[in-house]
Amino acid sequence: MISRTIPDTYKGYGDVRPTMNQTKSHTAQVGDLLDEDPIIDSLRKKGRTPIRYEELSQIIRASGLADGMRISFHHHLRLGDRVLQMVLEELMKMGFKDLTLCLSSVMGEACKAVLQAVETGVISMIETTGMKPPLSTAVQQATLGIPVVIRSHGGRARALMQEDISIQVAFIAASACDRRGNITGAVGPNRFGSIGYAIPDALRSEYVVVITDHEEESIPVSIPYQAIDGLLRVPSIGAKEGLSGGSIRRTKRPVEKLIARRAAEVIIASDLVRAEFSFQVGSGGISLEVSQILAEYLKKRDIKCSFISGGITEPLVKMHEEGLVERLYDVQSFDDAAAVSLSENKEHIEMSSSLYADPTNESCLAHRLDIMVLSATEVDLDFNVNSFTGTDGRILGALGGAPDTAAGARLTVVVLPSFRGRIPSICSSVRTVCTPGGTVDVVVTERGIAVNPLREDILSCLKTAGIPTLTMGELLEKVLGITGKPMSIARHAQLQGIVEYRDGTVIDTF
């Protein structure tokens, strides 16, 4: 159950439709796996001929950008990105005002550049899936002063593909281009792998700007030249060394390893780990550990997975190379090994964020997942998940693809420690609802496992396997017996932003 007070309107956003209780969207019939994202053919049909420019100011003028328009960027370079800063600095010099900044996400040094652009009036609204300090600090302290809209990766793709939002100029970083203007992220000195979050932008934007620092005679084509209007070569788009930064880590913590082991036991007991199954894991340390445990299980049982989708890491590449996984569908490469694999392995497929998680895309891979393992900051008694803020309102993470994959997977398992720093992660009501409880099946902590009452089938499987479970109420009581009941942290009286569910309704505010 989702119980939130949602405003009728939001400044800069317009009328608001509240999210009703959500359930699963899994597609029972898997169908054939795709060799190429169908959007690529649509990109070719745009029929553009890229014009090369020598200066960033020239390409911005050629784009027709004017005050009040929407511009977009992707975050595939993660902590290594320098393109966003470069463009925002130029826009400030050129005197632009009142632009809406539509990002797939923002982190690292780019957050400082966005904050400066807000303070100088260049940016008057932000749309993203997540953010980091100092930008997030300004939001949570109610000093940013502009509208903020948080969307999941699938929700952003849907909004673009259904033209709920319109982008006038898309700025796309590419690690390499060829003579015709085809681009990729998979090769070059600052390769970052898949460019999937920028593919819907390339299709729907009125003008597409590509910024690259490398040219080769022959490249794997991520976005064809027919979708590109202007191309600029710069000394550097950033540093690929920042690709693995942020939330990507392998865990060494005993508690997290225990949670991962229990989660793997739940997944195996569900009877979904069988020939041709599919799965995805999040980028958190526990989730990545689960994938390694499953890899060992697949080896022992001689089981082959049909596909893994989402963000791809080196351990997942190794699973594929060892013959445990037939195909990798990559919307974001999380390390250099994944980027190399994408350029060399024909069964490592680049996909758009629309194919990945857009609920209106009939081929949506999130809806074809058997198993999804998610990280979270909080889970409440109704299984609602918070992956964006902490209990104190600090912005800690991002929606990412969590709401999309939770809705699409046959089995959604949320993994998290029961408390952090003596602050409970299990609570009566999460601070910010990101993923509705109706799409969450099992919660696994080191203090116990809780199964959503809607999933009597899973509860029966765990009982048969001898895996003990608790109700969420019992789990909460157990955790509070250790931590004590925390003080309630007051919210700012002023609304800072809204959280959009994947279907375009508003699920919460912050």
Secondary structure as UniProt FT lines:
FT   STRAND          9..10
FT   TURN            11..13
FT   STRAND          14..15
FT   HELIX           39..44
FT   TURN            45..46
FT   STRAND          51..53
FT   HELIX           56..63
FT   TURN            67..68
FT   STRAND          70..73
FT   TURN            76..77
FT   HELIX           78..80
FT   HELIX           83..94
FT   STRAND          99..103
FT   TURN            108..109
FT   HELIX           110..119
FT   TURN            120..121
FT   STRAND          123..128
FT   TURN            133..134
FT   HELIX           135..140
FT   TURN            141..142
FT   STRAND          148..150
FT   HELIX           153..161
FT   TURN            162..163
FT   STRAND          169..174
FT   STRAND          176..177
FT   TURN            179..180
FT   STRAND          183..184
FT   TURN            189..190
FT   HELIX           196..198
FT   HELIX           199..204
FT   STRAND          207..212
FT   HELIX           225..227
FT   STRAND          230..233
FT   HELIX           240..242
FT   TURN            243..244
FT   TURN            246..247
FT   HELIX           254..269
FT   TURN            270..271
FT   TURN            275..276
FT   STRAND          278..281
FT   HELIX           285..301
FT   STRAND          305..312
FT   HELIX           314..321
FT   TURN            322..323
FT   STRAND          325..333
FT   HELIX           336..344
FT   TURN            346..347
FT   STRAND          348..350
FT   HELIX           353..357
FT   TURN            359..360
FT   TURN            362..363
FT   HELIX           365..368
FT   STRAND          371..375
FT   STRAND          378..380
FT   TURN            381..382
FT   STRAND          385..386
FT   TURN            391..392
FT   TURN            400..401
FT   HELIX           402..408
FT   STRAND          411..415
FT   STRAND          419..420
FT   TURN            421..422
FT   STRAND          423..424
FT   STRAND          426..427
FT   HELIX           437..439
FT   STRAND          442..445
FT   TURN            446..447
FT   STRAND          448..451
FT   TURN            453..454
FT   HELIX           456..464
FT   TURN            465..466
FT   HELIX           472..483
FT   STRAND          498..500
FT   TURN            502..503
FT   STRAND          506..509
//
